[in-house]
Amino acid sequence: MRKFLLALCANFVVFGSMAALPKQQFNPSHLNSDRNATIRPLGNPRVGSAPCQMKTLAKIGSPEDVITSADGIKQEMTVTGSGYFVYWRYLIDYYNESSAGHIVYGDNDEVYLYNIIPYGATDTYIKGVKNGDKIEVSLPQTVKWFDFYDESYGYNLCLLELDPEESSEEEGNWYNATDATSVSFTIAEDGSITADGLSEDLIIGYAYTDNNSWVGYGAYDLSMTSFNELAVEVPSDIEVSDNFWSYYCEELGYGWPVSWAQGYDEVYFRGFSTEMPDAWIKGTVEYEDSNAIISISQNQYIGISRGFHVYTKAAKSLYDEDYDEEYYEFLPDDYRYQLVWDFEDNTIYPKDPDVVLLLNLGKDELYELDEFTDFVLNHQDSFAGIPQNPCNLVFIDFMEHYDEYDLYFNVPGLSTEGDVLITENLGYIIYIDDEEWTFEAADYKLNEDMVEIPWDFHSDYIINHGGTMRQIAFFAEGMSSIGVQSVYKYEGEETRSEIVTLNLEDLSAVAGVNADKKIADVKYYDMTGREVAKSASGVVIKRVVYEDGSVASFKKIVR
């Protein structure tokens, strides 16, 4: 069984001369829409170059051309292929990988293929016409569209040919869009479907609609087979209790509700994972005097996420002394992950803290979507409450260099009683000189003016750093104070925290006084509030504690 590295390196350069990145070392995501994502760093293999000079092809594509729904008979499919995808600005190659897609057979021999490029899920369809044992697909077809503030473009499905001048053994293959007007698929007697005529010299993939340069996603070996497994569901005779348990993640600093359905000897959880909040996981129950043991079998199919079929798996956390790294290994398929249900405290927690429950992308390779270890589910009768105060406010003056001020702060996802709040119902308001601040749409690149910011909102100047950390940019001078207040709405009732305020004039005075103070302690934190080493890269908050007990915080960028 393969190893899965727990710690994902932030810089791919560490992989040296590896020809491909092993898939168990990262999670896949949906398409990277950044057209600068495939810049080829010097000396790193299998990395795409910036768009190269190509033949001039017609600019084809519009958002109206993207097919997002299809009527007809639906067949779930497993898509298997070899090819390329973009990850963290790098072009990665993969071999014989499986993902999730489906086919819709419509009227007049029309056929619609959904997510047919592994690792290149667009969540849209391409249209073809069935003729005997062939499906003919016209090219190009627009499969995705992106609207940005300063530009708009999309992805076209097309055939691309190998560019020998841009390709090499050291730097990998690079492709140019062709002017091919169609591609065909062959339907076998068993219902499997294979793309015709593909090779490492001619792939099917995506090119930009405006300049026809290769996006980085494509396959040179592509087939589809029927998939008939059904995701776990609650039987109709078992009642579902929404928001019955709360799952609090201390590392993230917030939690979420978990739904519950209980029969006599079986139970079901929904919302265990924020990656798949609607997915159910089944457990069987063995009752004892003061508790019960809930056993979760492996290989439960729970649905599709990020273009992959997802299953429950159990893994052991191990340590590799040679590499000084932790990693996971699958446990045998008959192993059952166990939880202890404590009746007295009405909590649920793992029986063996060294075993991890995974939501895994596929059955065979260790390829996690989400993991669960060392957690507690608490029964929570209600998710009402008063939100805790915002905390860790840090104000930084960037006016000299960037013509802006930045405010950093945390918005806890807990009530004043310590209960989990539903973060979908949580938000915050900014106060400037004790007045509610309106985020003007024109200044902040928003669709409309905003006063209350949803807890999970993210934009160019209202930044969600993950966890509970938020960052706001301000383009105004003359402020004397700035404050933050949490706002929570539940079952028609609104509650608010206190307004936590920074006096900016006092901050300026403190900054001048601090110049002569002796430092007692210095610590560094990342944007989620976790302590990091002084040498950590990225955006780091430096927190200085002086001998008189006063504190100052500074942001720095470490490259």
C-alpha positions in Angstrom: 0.0 0.0 0.0 1.2 3.5 -0.8 2.2 6.1 1.6 0.5 9.4 1.9 2.6 12.4 3.2 0.7 14.4 5.8 2.8 17.6 5.2 2.4 19.1 1.7 5.3 21.2 0.8 4.5 24.7 -0.3 7.1 24.8 -3.0 7.2 22.2 -5.7 10.9 22.8 -6.3 11.7 20.4 -3.5 10.7 17.5 -5.8 13.9 18.0 -7.8 14.2 15.9 -10.9 11.0 13.8 -10.4 9.3 13.3 -13.7 5.8 13.5 -12.1 4.3 14.4 -8.7 2.8 11.3 -7.0 -0.9 11.9 -6.8 -1.1 10.8 -3.1 0.8 14.0 -2.1 -2.0 16.5 -2.8 -5.7 16.9 -3.3 -7.0 17.8 -6.7 -9.2 20.9 -7.2 -11.4 22.2 -9.9 -9.9 24.1 -12.8 -7.3 26.8 -12.2 -8.7 29.9 -14.0 -5.4 31.8 -13.8 -4.0 32.1 -17.3 -0.5 32.7 -15.7 -0.8 29.3 -13.9 1.4 27.4 -16.3 4.6 29.5 -16.3 7.6 27.2 -16.5 10.2 27.8 -13.8 13.8 27.1 -14.7 14.9 23.6 -14.0 11.6 22.1 -12.9 10.4 19.2 -15.1 6.9 18.7 -16.5 6.0 22.4 -16.2 4.2 24.2 -18.9 5.6 27.4 -20.5 3.8 30.7 -20.8 1.5 30.7 -23.9 3.8 30.4 -26.9 3.6 31.8 -30.4 1.0 29.8 -32.3 -0.8 29.7 -35.6 -3.7 32.2 -35.7 -7.1 30.5 -35.2 -10.5 32.1 -35.0 -11.6 33.3 -31.6 -14.6 31.2 -30.8 -16.6 31.0 -27.6 -19.0 32.9 -25.3 -20.6 32.3 -22.0 -23.9 31.5 -23.8 -22.2 28.5 -25.5 -21.5 26.7 -22.2 -24.0 23.8 -21.6 -24.9 23.5 -17.9 -27.8 21.1 -18.1 -29.1 18.3 -20.3 -32.4 16.4 -20.5 -32.6 12.7 -21.2 -31.6 9.3 -19.8 -28.6 9.7 -17.4 -25.8 7.1 -17.0 -23.1 7.7 -14.3 -19.6 6.9 -15.6 -16.1 6.3 -14.5 -13.7 8.3 -16.7 -10.2 6.9 -17.0 -7.3 8.5 -18.8 -3.7 9.7 -18.9 -2.7 13.3 -19.5 -2.0 16.6 -17.8 -3.5 19.2 -15.4 -2.5 22.4 -13.7 -1.7 22.5 -10.0 -0.1 25.4 -8.1 1.2 27.0 -11.3 2.7 23.7 -12.4 1.8 21.3 -15.1 1.5 17.8 -13.7 1.2 14.6 -15.7 -0.9 11.6 -14.6 -1.3 8.0 -15.8 -4.4 5.8 -16.0 -6.4 7.9 -13.4 -10.1 7.5 -12.8 -12.6 10.3 -12.1 -16.4 10.8 -12.1 -18.5 11.8 -15.1 -21.8 10.9 -16.7 -23.6 10.7 -20.0 -27.1 12.0 -20.9 -28.8 10.4 -23.9 -31.3 13.0 -25.2 -33.7 13.2 -28.2 -32.7 12.9 -31.8 -29.6 10.9 -31.1 -28.1 13.8 -29.1 -25.5 12.8 -26.4 -24.2 15.0 -23.7 -20.9 14.1 -22.0 -20.2 15.6 -18.5 -16.7 16.1 -17.1 -14.8 13.9 -19.5 -11.3 15.2 -18.8 -9.8 13.7 -15.6 -8.6 16.4 -13.2 -10.3 19.0 -15.5 -13.8 19.0 -14.1 -15.8 22.0 -15.6 -19.2 20.8 -14.3 -20.5 21.4 -17.8 -21.4 19.3 -20.8 -20.1 18.8 -24.3 -22.6 17.9 -27.0 -22.3 15.0 -29.5 -24.5 13.1 -31.9 -24.8 9.3 -31.8 -24.4 7.6 -35.2 -24.3 3.8 -34.9 -21.4 2.9 -32.6 -19.9 6.3 -32.8 -20.4 9.6 -31.0 -19.4 12.6 -33.1 -18.5 15.7 -31.2 -18.0 19.0 -33.0 -15.0 21.2 -32.1 -14.3 23.6 -30.6 -16.9 23.8 -27.8 -16.9 26.3 -25.0 -17.0 24.4 -21.6 -16.2 27.1 -19.1 -16.3 30.9 -18.8 -14.6 33.3 -16.4 -15.6 36.9 -15.8 -13.1 39.1 -14.1 -13.1 42.8 -13.6 -10.7 43.6 -16.3 -11.2 40.7 -18.7 -13.4 37.9 -19.7 -12.5 34.6 -21.3 -13.3 30.9 -21.4 -12.0 27.4 -22.1 -12.7 25.6 -25.4 -12.6 21.8 -25.8 -10.4 21.1 -28.8 -7.7 18.8 -30.1 -4.1 19.9 -29.4 -0.9 18.7 -31.1 2.5 18.3 -29.6 4.8 21.2 -30.1 8.3 19.7 -30.5 10.1 23.0 -30.2 8.5 23.8 -26.8 8.7 20.2 -25.5 11.8 18.4 -24.1 12.6 15.5 -21.9 13.7 17.9 -19.1 10.7 20.2 -19.2 7.9 18.0 -20.5 5.4 18.2 -23.3 3.7 21.3 -24.6 0.7 21.5 -27.0 -0.9 23.9 -29.5 -4.5 24.0 -30.4 -5.4 22.5 -33.9 -8.1 23.6 -36.3 -9.8 20.1 -36.1 -13.5 20.4 -36.3 -14.5 17.2 -34.6 -13.5 14.2 -32.5 -15.2 10.8 -32.4 -15.8 8.3 -29.6 -16.5 4.6 -30.1 -19.2 2.8 -28.1 -18.2 -0.9 -27.4 -20.7 -3.7 -26.9 -20.4 -3.5 -23.1 -21.3 0.2 -23.2 -17.8 1.5 -22.6 -16.8 4.5 -24.6 -13.3 5.4 -25.9 -12.0 8.5 -27.6 -10.6 7.8 -31.1 -7.2 8.8 -32.5 -5.6 10.2 -29.3 -1.9 9.8 -28.5 0.9 11.7 -26.8 1.2 13.6 -30.0 -2.5 14.5 -30.2 -4.5 15.1 -27.1 -8.0 16.3 -26.3 -8.1 19.2 -23.8 -8.8 22.9 -23.2 -7.5 26.1 -24.9 -8.3 29.7 -24.1 -11.1 31.2 -26.2 -9.3 34.5 -26.9 -5.8 33.3 -28.0 -6.1 29.5 -28.4 -3.1 28.9 -26.2 -3.2 25.6 -24.2 -4.8 25.9 -20.7 -2.8 22.9 -19.4 -5.6 20.3 -19.0 -5.9 17.4 -21.5 -5.8 13.6 -22.0 -4.1 11.4 -24.6 -5.8 8.2 -23.4 -9.5 8.5 -22.6 -12.3 6.0 -21.9 -15.6 5.8 -20.0 -17.3 2.9 -18.3 -20.7 2.6 -16.6 -20.8 3.3 -12.8 -23.8 1.9 -10.9 -23.0 2.3 -7.2 -25.5 4.3 -5.1 -24.5 6.7 -2.4 -25.5 6.1 1.2 -29.0 7.3 2.0 -31.2 7.2 5.1 -34.1 4.6 4.9 -37.5 6.3 4.7 -38.6 4.8 8.0 -35.8 6.5 10.0 -36.4 10.1 11.2 -33.7 12.7 10.4 -32.7 15.2 13.1 -31.0 18.2 11.5 -28.3 20.1 13.5 -28.3 17.4 16.2 -24.5 17.3 16.9 -21.8 20.0 16.6 -18.4 19.3 15.2 -15.8 21.7 16.5 -12.4 21.9 14.8 -9.9 23.5 17.2 -7.3 24.0 14.4 -9.7 26.0 12.3 -11.3 27.8 15.2 -14.9 27.1 14.3 -17.3 24.2 13.9 -20.5 23.2 12.1 -23.7 21.2 12.7 -24.0 17.5 11.9 -27.4 15.9 11.1 -28.3 12.6 12.7 -30.6 9.7 11.8 -30.9 6.8 14.3 -32.4 3.4 13.9 -32.0 0.7 16.6 -28.7 -0.8 15.4 -27.7 1.7 12.7 -27.0 5.4 12.7 -26.3 8.0 9.9 -24.3 11.2 10.0 -24.7 14.0 7.5 -22.4 17.1 7.4 -19.4 15.3 8.9 -17.3 17.0 6.2 -17.5 20.6 5.0 -16.2 19.3 1.7 -19.4 17.2 1.2 -22.0 18.7 3.6 -24.9 16.8 2.1 -23.2 13.3 2.1 -24.4 10.6 4.5 -22.1 8.1 6.3 -23.6 5.0 7.9 -22.5 3.3 11.1 -23.7 0.2 13.0 -24.3 0.3 16.8 -23.4 -2.1 19.6 -24.9 -0.9 22.9 -23.1 -1.3 26.3 -24.0 0.0 29.7 -22.7 3.5 29.7 -21.8 3.9 26.0 -22.1 2.4 22.6 -19.6 1.6 19.9 -20.4 3.0 16.4 -18.6 1.1 13.6 -18.1 2.6 10.2 -17.3 0.2 7.4 -14.8 1.2 4.7 -15.6 1.6 1.0 -19.0 3.2 1.6 -19.8 5.2 -1.5 -21.0 8.7 -0.5 -21.1 10.6 -3.7 -19.1 12.8 -6.0 -16.8 15.7 -5.1 -14.2 17.6 -7.2 -14.9 15.3 -10.1 -14.2 12.1 -8.2 -16.2 9.2 -6.7 -15.7 9.4 -2.9 -15.5 6.5 -0.4 -14.9 6.1 3.3 -11.5 4.6 4.2 -9.6 4.0 7.4 -5.8 4.7 7.6 -3.1 4.4 10.2 -0.8 7.4 10.9 2.8 6.2 10.7 6.2 7.9 10.9 9.1 7.6 8.4 12.4 8.1 10.2 14.4 8.3 7.0 12.4 11.3 5.7 11.3 12.6 9.1 7.7 12.7 8.0 4.3 11.3 9.0 2.3 9.5 6.5 -0.9 7.4 6.2 -1.4 3.8 5.2 -4.7 2.1 4.4 -5.9 -0.4 6.9 -7.3 -3.7 5.5 -10.7 -3.4 3.9 -12.4 -5.4 6.6 -11.2 -3.0 9.3 -14.1 -0.9 10.8 -13.5 2.6 12.0 -15.0 2.9 15.5 -16.5 5.8 17.5 -17.4 5.8 21.2 -20.8 7.2 22.0 -20.7 8.4 25.7 -24.3 8.4 27.0 -23.5 10.4 30.2 -21.8 13.4 28.3 -23.7 12.7 25.1 -20.6 13.0 23.1 -19.1 10.9 20.3 -15.3 10.6 19.8 -12.8 8.2 18.1 -12.0 4.9 19.9 -8.5 4.7 18.5 -6.9 8.2 18.1 -4.1 6.7 15.9 -6.6 5.7 13.2 -7.9 8.3 10.8 -11.3 8.2 9.0 -10.8 9.5 5.4 -13.2 10.6 2.7 -11.1 9.3 -0.2 -11.2 10.0 -3.9 -11.5 6.5 -5.2 -11.0 3.1 -3.5 -7.5 2.1 -4.5 -5.1 4.9 -4.0 -4.8 6.9 -0.8 -6.0 10.3 -2.0 -7.9 12.1 0.7 -10.6 14.7 0.3 -11.0 15.1 4.0 -9.8 13.5 7.2 -11.2 13.0 10.7 -9.0 12.4 13.8 -9.0 13.5 17.4 -12.4 15.1 17.2 -15.5 15.3 19.4 -19.2 15.5 18.4 -21.2 17.3 21.1 -25.0 17.1 21.3 -26.3 20.6 20.8 -30.0 21.3 21.4 -30.0 24.7 19.7 -27.6 26.7 17.6 -28.9 30.0 18.8 -26.6 32.3 20.8 -24.7 35.5 21.1 -21.5 35.5 19.0 -18.2 35.9 20.7 -16.4 39.2 20.2 -14.0 39.6 17.3 -10.5 39.4 18.6 -6.8 39.8 17.7 -7.3 43.2 15.9 -4.1 44.4 14.1 -4.1 47.7 12.2 -1.3 48.3 9.7 -0.5 51.5 7.9 0.5 50.9 4.3 -0.3 54.5 3.1 3.3 55.3 2.3 3.7 52.4 -0.1 0.2 51.1 -1.1 -2.2 54.0 -0.3 -4.2 51.8 2.0 -4.7 50.7 5.6 -5.2 47.1 6.5 -7.1 45.6 9.4 -6.6 42.0 10.5 -8.9 40.3 12.9 -10.5 37.0 13.9 -14.2 36.3 13.9 -14.8 33.3 16.2 -17.5 30.8 15.2 -18.6 30.2 18.8 -21.2 31.7 21.0 -20.5 33.4 24.3 -21.6 30.1 25.9 -18.9 28.2 23.9 -21.5 26.6 21.6 -20.9 26.2 17.9 -22.6 28.7 15.7 -23.7 28.1 12.1 -21.2 30.1 10.2 -23.5 30.5 7.2 -25.6 32.7 9.5 -22.7 34.7 10.9 -21.3 38.0 9.6 -19.5 41.1 10.8 -19.8 44.9 10.5 -16.9 47.4 10.5 -17.2 50.7 12.3 -15.1 53.8 11.4 -15.3 56.5 14.1 -18.2 54.7 15.7 -20.3 54.8 12.5 -21.1 51.7 10.4 -18.8 51.5 7.4 -20.4 51.0 3.9 -18.2 49.0 1.5 -18.9 50.9 -1.7 -19.3 48.5 -4.7 -17.1 50.7 -7.0 -14.2 50.9 -4.5 -14.3 47.2 -3.4 -15.2 45.6 -6.7 -18.5 44.3 -5.4 -21.8 43.6 -7.1 -23.5 46.0 -4.6 -22.8 48.2 -1.6 -22.3 46.1 1.6 -22.5 47.0 5.3 -22.7 43.5 6.8 -20.1 41.1 5.4 -21.0 37.4 5.5 -18.5 35.3 7.5 -17.3 33.3 4.5 -17.2 36.2 2.0 -14.0 36.7 0.1 -12.9 39.4 -2.5 -9.9 41.3 -3.6 -10.0 43.7 -0.6 -12.2 41.8 1.9 -10.0 38.7 2.3 -10.9 35.4 4.0 -7.7 33.8 5.0 -9.4 30.5 6.1 -10.2 29.6 9.6 -11.4 32.7 11.4 -8.8 35.2 10.2 -10.1 38.2 8.0 -8.3 41.1 6.4 -9.9 44.4 5.2 -8.2 47.1 3.1 -9.3 50.8 3.6 -8.7 53.6 1.2 -9.4 56.6 3.5 -7.4 58.9 5.8 -8.3 60.8 8.9 -9.7 57.8 10.8 -9.4 58.0 14.6 -11.0 54.7 15.5 -11.9 51.4 13.9 -14.1 48.6 15.3 -15.5 45.2 14.4 -18.8 43.6 15.6 -20.0 40.1 14.9 -23.7 39.6 13.8 -25.6 36.3 14.0 -29.0 35.4 12.7 -30.8 32.2 13.8 -34.5 31.2 13.4 -35.5 34.8 12.8 -33.6 36.3 15.7 -30.5 38.5 15.4 -27.8 38.8 18.1 -24.6 40.9 18.1 -21.3 40.8 19.9 -19.9 43.9 21.5 -18.0 46.3 19.2 -14.3 45.8 19.6 -12.6 49.1 18.9 -9.0 50.2 18.2 -8.2 53.8 19.0 -5.8 54.6 16.1 -4.5 57.8 17.8 -3.4 55.7 20.8 -1.8 53.2 18.4 0.3 55.9 16.8 1.3 57.2 20.3 2.2 53.7 21.4 4.3 53.1 18.3 6.4 56.2 19.1 6.8 55.1 22.7 7.8 51.5 21.8 11.0 52.7 20.2 12.7 53.0 23.6 11.1 49.9 25.2 12.8 46.6 25.9 11.4 43.6 24.2 10.3 40.7 26.4 9.1 38.2 23.7 8.6 38.0 19.9 6.4 35.4 18.2 5.3 34.9 14.6 1.9 33.8 13.3 0.5 32.9 9.9 -2.7 34.4 8.5 -4.8 31.7 10.3 -3.4 32.7 13.7 -1.2 29.7 14.1 2.3 30.2 15.5 5.1 29.7 12.9 8.8 29.8 12.8 10.6 33.1 12.2 11.9 31.7 8.9 8.4 30.8 7.7 7.6 32.1 4.2 4.6 34.0 3.0 2.6 36.7 4.9 3.6 36.6 8.6 2.4 38.6 11.6 5.2 39.5 14.0 3.9 40.0 17.6 6.2 41.9 20.0 5.6 41.8 23.7 7.4 44.5 25.7 8.6 44.2 29.3 5.9 46.6 30.5 3.2 44.2 29.1 2.3 46.3 26.0 2.0 44.6 22.6 2.7 45.6 19.1 2.0 43.6 15.9 3.5 44.0 12.4 2.9 42.3 9.1 5.8 41.3 6.9 6.2 39.3 3.7 8.9 36.6 3.8 10.0 35.3 0.4 
